[in-house]
Amino acid sequence: MISIVIPVFNEAGNIAGLVTEIDSVMTVLDRQYEVIFIDDGSTDGTLDELKRIAGSPVRYLSFSRNFGKEAAIIAGLENAQGEAVIIMDGDMQHPPSLISEMIEQFEAGFDQVVAKRNRAGEPLSRRLPSNLFYRLMNFTSTVRLVDGEGDFRLISRKVVDAILLLSENNRFSKGIFEWVGFNKTVIEFDHISRESGRSTFNPLKLLDYAIDGISAFNHRPLRICFYLGLGVLVTSIAYILYMFVNILINGVEVPGYFSIIASLLLLGSIQLFSLGMIGEYVGRIYVETKNRPKYIVRESSESEAEQGGQHETKQYHQ
């Protein structure tokens, strides 16, 4: 069975059409499936529309308030029962027609089938901030993200189980998908304009999203403070030595200047370097408290024997 998880927020005008398109695709494929809508505290008629269409194969969960898309995604994964899960948006900008190709690649052996959107036709006001976001993420993060590869993807049950193993509350799905690994393939699709409603993702939310991503997958900013403090300390000592040699050669030109400057530079650089050291320890504590597994086993000789040639992975190591 294929599970299709769809987080929605104020998408009442798109739900019926989306379900119809998904049903058309799955009917042709002749595959058992379920659609799980996660209503993230919508304030329009989204919940009423979900109640109207609910029934096999459509299910829904409705949050008590707006908890955000990340919470909606993890709620969908926790409730999905399929051997593979497709995550897609409810605004009709993720074409259901790609589902058949995703399933085909999944059956070919890929654990992640990612739909990559090209930016052709996308407004410049949206394209530039997104490009900046990915550049900033890849500069600071320990996982590498590709512009256009978002949440629209198929993930196997092995990937779902690995993601559910991560117990952190502040989640960043794009990074988590890359962090868990497994074999991946990419299919591309053209940008599609929204048919109904309007996006609630503004530049401020994009900035918040970038901060969440940077803080979720590395403590490199703390390490930058360490290197900055070390660099300032070395430079300060070199400058102090230069001024001292200059005094020995030319004498004191301004009384008290050397002692004041030397004290300020030395104390300031030591403080900055010390903050960097403290940041290193804070970063390590931060990583440890996430309690992520040290590694994830994709397959082993034992699982191979148990499954009679079918690869099943549920070995996680803390």
Secondary structure, 3 states (H helix, E strand, C coil): CEEEEEEECCCCCCHHHHHHHHHHHHHHHCCCEEEEEEECCCCCCHHHHHHHHCECCEEEEECCCCCCHHHHHHHHHHHCCCCEEEECCCCCCCCHHHHHHHHHHHHCCCCEEEEEECCCCCCHHHHHHHHHHHHHHHHHCCCCCCCCEEEEEEEEHHHHHHHHHCCCCCCCHHHHHHHHCCCEEEEEECCCCCCCCCCCCCHHHHHHHHHHHHHHCCCHHHHHHHHHHHHHHHHHHHHHHHHHHHHHHHCCCCCCHHHHHHHHHHHHHHHHHHHHHHHHHHHHHHHHHCCCCCEEECCCHHHHHHCCCCCCCCEEEC
